[in-house]
Amino acid sequence: MSIAQKNNSVEKAFAILSVFSQNGGKFEFGVGEISKILKMHKATVHRFLRSLEKIGIIEKNSETGKYRLGLKLYELGNSVSLKKIMVDRARKYLEDLHWYLNETVHFATLKNGEVAYLDKIIADRNFVIISEVGKRLPAHCTGLGKAMLAFLPEKDVKRIIKEKGLKKFTKNTITNRKKFFEELKRIRERGYAIDNEEIEDGLRCIAAPVFNGEGKVIAAVSISGPSSRINEEVYDEYSKYVIKTAKLISEELKNIDWGMLGCMS
């Protein structure tokens, strides 16, 4: 193959990769879609995708038959955000959870001992929740935070409490260390956490942890809504949906090391 031909191949491969970052946030594409966007023959697109798939630059979703960016890009120092890839992969499960329960859904991780919100789907109901994507909130009084803290090593939880404290936000906020560790034990036993109006009066959340392939907690998913709708009568039913969603996301993210992002601390 001549140098000119090699350069042409590189240009085509780069053009295909560019499709994934320049089309309105969509992250999966079929051969036909890419062919249409680039005005490139389907056979050519398919050949390049297969080659990129072999080296981990592109991955094929076995369920949809479409292609998406692979994690190898991150390893190579590419500018593709690993965090974005993970949020994209969790999104469909978050949407399903939102569809089932019609409550606000959150996806978050821990950053420097605080809950860092990665994604949010707002319920089609008139109830304002203070969370925002990119915003951080205390871990000890949020369902997401407690769901993650419960599965961290005890020494890490003690360090976070020492650094951040157990600040009181409402009459229900747990501010006693002994009671807080008892709460974390209950969360581990039942598999989910509840924010019982602990950061905001009238707001309750049900959250479950997300794990990587090594069994390390890396994130959490939750539903949030008014205490009039999310109460003891629905805890058992709603928690099953939240836990199932968390398990599906865990499976989707099992080969990702969130430690590379410095998210967990």
N, C-alpha and C positions, 0 to 999 in steps of 0.2 A: 504493500500500500504506500502510495506517495505521501509526502508531507502535506500536500494540498488536500488530499483525500482525508488524511487524519484530522486536519484542522476543520474540514467540513463536518466530520463526524462529531467533533467536540462541540461545534456550533449547534448542531441539531440536538445533541444531548442536553446542552444548556437551555436551548429553547423549550424543550419538553419540561425541564425542571422549573423554568420560569412560569409555566402555566399554573403551577400550584401556588404561586405567591402573588399572582396578579389578576385574580378573578373573584373579587368580592368576598373573600374569606372562605370560599368553598375549598375543601381540602381533599376530596376524592374525585377522580375523573376516570371515565372509561376511554378505551382506545378511540372510539368514534368521536367522542367529545374533543379529545386532544387533536385528532386529525382535522376536525372542522375548524378549531381555533387557529391552528398553525397552517392550515391549508397544506397539510402533509399527507402523503398516502398512508392508509391504515396499516398496510404491511410494514412500512418503514417505522411507523410509530410503535407498532407491536414489537418489532425487532429490538429497538432501542430500549423499550421498557423492560423487556426480558433481560437484556444485558445489565441494565441498571439494577434490576431486582437481584441478580446473581451476586452483586457486590454489596447489597444492602442499602443502596442509595434510594431505591424505590421499594415499596412493599405492596403486595396485592392483598386486598381484603377478600378472604375466601367466601364471605357471605354475599357481598355485592358484586364481586368480580371486577371491582374498580381498583385503581391504584392510588397510593398516597405516599408522601415523603417518608423515608426510612430514617432510623436513628443514627445510621452511619454518618449522616451529614454532620450531626453534632460532634461525633468523635473526630471528624476531619477538620473541625474548627469552622464549619460553615456557619453563616449568620442565621440559619434557621433556628428559631427558638424551640428548645426541647419542651419548655413549659407549654407553648402553644400547641405542640403536637399532642401532649397529654390531655390538655383541655379539650381539644378537638375530638379526641377518641372517647372521652367521657361524655361528650355532649348528648349523643343520641340516647344514652341511658338516663341522663338528667331530664331530657325532654319526655321520655316515657313516664318517668316518675311524676312529672308535672301533669301530664295528661291523665294519669290514673287518679290523682288526688286533688288536682286543681288548687294546690297550695304553692307558695313560693319555695323554690328549690335552690339550695346553695351547694357549691363545691369549693373546698378550701384546703389549705395546708397550714403548717406552722412555720413562722418566720421569726427568728429571735424570740421565741416563746410567746408569740401572739398569733391569733388567727388571721391569716392572709387570704382574702377572698379572691378566688380565681374565676368563678363563673356564678351567674345568678339568673334564674328564670322567674319572672314575676307572675304571681297568680292573677287571674282575671277577676279580681275582687277588690273592693275598696278598702285596703288596709296597707298603711305605709310602714315599711321595715327599714331600719337605719343602715343596714348593710349596703356596701357598694363594692363592685369589683375593683380591686387594687387597694381597698381600705383595710385597715387592721383593727381588730377589736381584742379585748382581753380573752384569754383562753379559759380561765377558771369559771366564768359565768355564762358561757355560751355552749350550746349543745355540741357544735362542731369541735370546739376546743376540748371539752371534757371527753368526747369520743376518742380524740387523739391522745390526750394526756393519759388516759386509762391504760393505753397499750405501750407507753414509753417505759423505759427502765426507771425504777423508782428514784434513782439518783438524779436523773435528768429532770424529773418532775419537781424534786426538792430544790434543785438549782433554779428552775423557772419561778417557783413560788418565792424563793429568796430574792430573786432579782425583780420580779414584777409585783409580788405581794398578792393578797386576796382582798382587793378593794371592794367595798360594799356599794352596790348600785341600787338595789331594792331590798325590801324586807326579806326576800327569799334568797338573796345571795349568800352562798356558803363562805364564811370568812374564818372559820375555825379549821386549823390544819388537820386535826384528827378526823373531824366530820368530813372534810374534803377527801381524804384518803379512803374513808369508808364509802363515800359516794363513788369513787373510781373503782373500788372493788365490786360494787353492785353493777356498774356498767360492764365490767369484764364478764360477770356472771350471766347477764341477760343479753349482751351483745349490742346494746345501743344506749345512747345517752339522752337525757331529757333536760332541756333548759326550761325550768318551771318558773317563768317570769323572773329570772335571776339577773337579767341585764336591763330589762324594760318591762314595766307593768303592763299586763294585758297580752304579752307575747310569749308563746311557747314554741319550742322546737323539738324535733326528734331527729337524732343524728346517729350515723353508724360509721365505723372506721374503714378505710381503704388500705390494703396492704400490698407490698410488692412481692416478688417471687420468693424472697427470703423470709417472708413473714414479718417484715418490718412495717410499722404503720407509717404511711406517707401522706395521707390526706383523709378527708371525711366528706360525707354527703349528708344533707339534711333537708327537712321540710320545715317551714315556719309559717305561723299564722296566729290569729287571735285565740286567746284561751277559751273563748266561747265555742270554738270549733275543735281545737286540739286539746283534748282533755282525757281523763282516765278511761272514758268509755271507748275511745278510739285508739289508745296507745297500742294495744295488742295487734289490731288490724293494720294500722299505719306503719308500725315498726317493721312488720314483715316486708312491706314494700321497700322501705328504706334500706333494710339489711340486704335484701335481694339486689337492689341497685348497687350498693356498695360492693357486693361480691362480684357482680358483672364487671364493674369498673376495675376491681382488683385483678380479675382475669385479663382484662384488656391491657392493663399496665404492668403485668407481672414481670416483664423483662426490662423495665425501666428503673434506673437507679436515680431516685430523686435527690440523693445525696450530692450528685454532681451539680445540682442547682443551689445547694446550701439552704434548702427549704426547711429541713427539720433541725431544730435546735431548742 
